[in-house]
């Protein structure tokens, strides 16, 4: 009897048996240590101290740096009190802006891309050595509705900067979580 000729119930039971055998091989990344004994990722992430992001004063990048740092602190501690720091996260940022679509009549940009490039490194406080480093980026676009609505264009840029900062913080948090789970 070949596989297509076997009864449906037998096939379903075989699939569940295989699923049951492999169920113990996976560890949830964001699991609760009370449910999964080897998880406890939240405690390790809460032990990361985010250093002040150095940016030029009075620039849009300074505001973005504060936003990225605040997002990281909230993402790592969950809004609670930070634990005793075991690691220090050092982040550096740079930004770029590119005109995507330009109005041929007025020669003004209509759609722009805003980008943030981030380099980060995780330093073990006990040894003072860098245990992980990486780079990430975010590109977001926004509309500039025209000269008559210049405040709408300014607000669009601010919201694009905030979205890009959120993406950077999420990427760094995910990379830190994978480091603390896998160790690499």
Secondary structure per residue as TSV (DSSP state, phi and psi in degrees):
chain	resnum	aa	ss	phi	psi
A	1	X	-	360.0	124.9
A	2	X	-	-89.5	172.7
A	3	X	G	-57.1	-45.5
A	4	X	G	-65.3	-22.1
A	5	X	G	-88.0	-10.8
A	6	X	S	-72.6	150.2
A	7	X	-	-63.0	152.0
A	8	X	H	-60.8	-41.3
A	9	X	H	-61.3	-38.2
A	10	X	H	-65.7	-41.0
A	11	X	H	-65.5	-42.5
A	12	X	H	-63.8	-42.9
A	13	X	H	-63.3	-37.7
A	14	X	H	-65.1	-40.5
A	15	X	H	-65.5	-43.6
A	16	X	H	-65.8	-34.9
A	17	X	H	-65.2	-43.1
A	18	X	H	-65.1	-40.6
A	19	X	H	-63.8	-39.4
A	20	X	H	-65.4	-36.4
A	21	X	H	-69.0	-33.1
A	22	X	H	-92.7	-4.0
A	23	X	G	-64.4	-31.2
A	24	X	G	-79.8	-4.8
A	25	X	G	-85.6	-11.2
A	26	X	-	-109.9	142.5
A	27	X	-	-121.4	124.0
A	28	X	-	-67.6	137.1
A	29	X	T	-65.9	-43.8
A	30	X	T	-106.8	32.4
A	31	X	-	-71.0	155.7
A	32	X	-	-84.6	134.4
A	33	X	T	-67.3	-19.4
A	34	X	T	-72.9	-29.7
A	35	X	T	-91.1	-47.9
A	36	X	S	-112.5	115.3
A	37	X	T	-61.6	-29.5
A	38	X	T	-94.1	4.4
A	39	X	-	-79.3	-106.9
A	40	X	-	67.9	28.3
A	41	X	H	-66.3	-34.5
A	42	X	H	-59.3	-39.8
A	43	X	H	-66.5	-39.2
A	44	X	H	-70.4	-39.2
A	45	X	H	-68.3	-35.1
A	46	X	H	-67.2	-18.5
A	47	X	T	-84.1	5.9
A	48	X	E	-95.4	121.8
A	49	X	E	-94.0	127.0
A	50	X	E	-93.8	115.8
A	51	X	-	-73.0	154.0
A	52	X	-	-54.1	134.7
A	53	X	-	-87.2	120.4
A	54	X	-	-82.5	119.1
A	55	X	-	-140.2	159.8
A	56	X	-	-63.5	132.9
A	57	X	T	-64.0	143.6
A	58	X	T	75.6	13.6
A	59	X	S	-109.0	161.6
A	60	X	H	-59.0	-29.9
A	61	X	H	-66.3	-29.3
A	62	X	H	-65.1	-43.4
A	63	X	H	-64.3	-40.1
A	64	X	H	-65.9	-39.4
A	65	X	H	-61.0	-40.9
A	66	X	H	-65.2	-41.0
A	67	X	H	-63.6	-42.8
A	68	X	H	-63.5	-44.4
A	69	X	H	-63.5	-44.4
A	70	X	H	-62.5	-42.5
A	71	X	H	-62.4	-42.8
A	72	X	H	-64.0	-43.9
A	73	X	H	-61.9	-43.7
A	74	X	H	-66.9	-42.3
A	75	X	H	-65.0	-35.6
A	76	X	H	-81.5	-36.4
A	77	X	H	-100.2	-11.4
A	78	X	T	72.1	17.3
A	79	X	T	88.1	-3.1
A	80	X	S	-90.9	-171.9
A	81	X	-	-72.2	135.2
A	82	X	-	-69.0	146.8
A	83	X	-	-77.9	178.4
A	84	X	-	-63.0	124.6
A	85	X	-	-67.2	128.3
A	86	X	S	-104.0	-24.5
A	87	X	E	-136.0	158.2
A	88	X	E	-123.6	131.6
A	89	X	E	-102.4	125.5
A	90	X	E	-113.2	123.6
A	91	X	E	-123.1	139.0
A	92	X	E	-127.4	143.0
A	93	X	E	-123.5	151.7
A	94	X	E	-143.4	153.3
A	95	X	E	-125.7	160.7
A	96	X	E	-145.2	157.8
A	97	X	E	-140.2	135.5
A	98	X	E	-135.2	132.1
A	99	X	E	-81.3	121.7
A	100	X	E	-92.0	-49.9
A	101	X	E	-125.6	131.2
A	102	X	E	-119.6	133.9
A	103	X	-	-68.9	123.7
A	104	X	T	-72.6	-21.1
A	105	X	T	-80.9	-42.5
A	106	X	T	-103.9	-11.7
A	107	X	-	61.2	30.3
A	108	X	-	-108.4	147.4
A	109	X	E	-70.5	142.3
A	110	X	E	-106.2	-37.3
A	111	X	E	-131.3	133.1
A	112	X	E	-126.9	151.6
A	113	X	E	-103.5	133.2
A	114	X	E	-112.9	133.9
A	115	X	E	-130.7	147.2
A	116	X	E	-125.0	131.7
A	117	X	E	-111.4	132.7
A	118	X	E	-128.1	136.9
A	119	X	E	-114.8	139.3
A	120	X	E	-142.5	154.1
A	121	X	E	-144.0	145.6
A	122	X	E	-109.9	122.2
A	123	X	E	-110.0	129.9
A	124	X	E	-76.6	122.3
A	125	X	T	-68.5	-27.5
A	126	X	T	-71.0	-40.7
A	127	X	T	-104.2	-20.8
A	128	X	-	78.3	9.6
A	129	X	-	-98.3	148.8
A	130	X	E	-76.2	120.6
A	131	X	E	-99.6	-17.7
A	132	X	E	-158.7	143.7
A	133	X	E	-146.7	158.8
A	134	X	E	-170.7	179.3
A	135	X	E	-135.5	150.0
A	136	X	E	-147.9	166.1
A	137	X	E	-147.9	164.3
A	138	X	E	-145.9	136.5
A	139	X	E	-128.1	125.0
A	140	X	E	-131.9	150.8
A	141	X	E	-113.4	157.6
A	142	X	E	-150.7	154.6
A	143	X	E	-92.3	148.5
A	144	X	-	-117.4	104.5
A	145	X	-	-70.7	-7.9
A	146	X	-	131.7	174.4
A	147	X	G	-64.6	-34.1
A	148	X	G	-68.1	-24.1
A	149	X	G	-119.7	52.4
A	150	X	H	-66.1	-29.1
A	151	X	H	-71.3	-32.3
A	152	X	H	-65.3	-37.4
A	153	X	H	-65.6	-40.7
A	154	X	H	-65.6	-40.3
A	155	X	H	-67.6	-36.7
A	156	X	H	-61.5	-40.2
A	157	X	H	-65.4	-43.5
A	158	X	H	-60.6	-42.7
A	159	X	H	-67.5	-35.7
A	160	X	H	-65.3	-40.6
A	161	X	H	-62.7	-41.5
A	162	X	H	-65.0	-41.4
A	163	X	H	-63.5	-42.6
A	164	X	H	-64.6	-40.1
A	165	X	H	-63.0	-40.1
A	166	X	H	-63.3	-41.7
A	167	X	H	-64.4	-42.4
A	168	X	H	-60.9	-47.1
A	169	X	H	-62.4	-41.8
A	170	X	H	-63.9	-42.0
A	171	X	H	-63.9	-42.7
A	172	X	H	-67.4	-41.5
A	173	X	H	-62.6	-41.8
A	174	X	H	-63.6	-40.8
A	175	X	H	-66.8	-39.5
A	176	X	H	-64.1	-41.7
A	177	X	H	-61.4	-42.3
A	178	X	H	-67.8	-33.7
A	179	X	H	-63.8	-46.7
A	180	X	H	-69.6	-26.4
A	181	X	H	-82.5	-47.9
A	182	X	H	-91.7	-23.8
A	183	X	-	84.3	6.7
A	184	X	-	-134.1	360.0
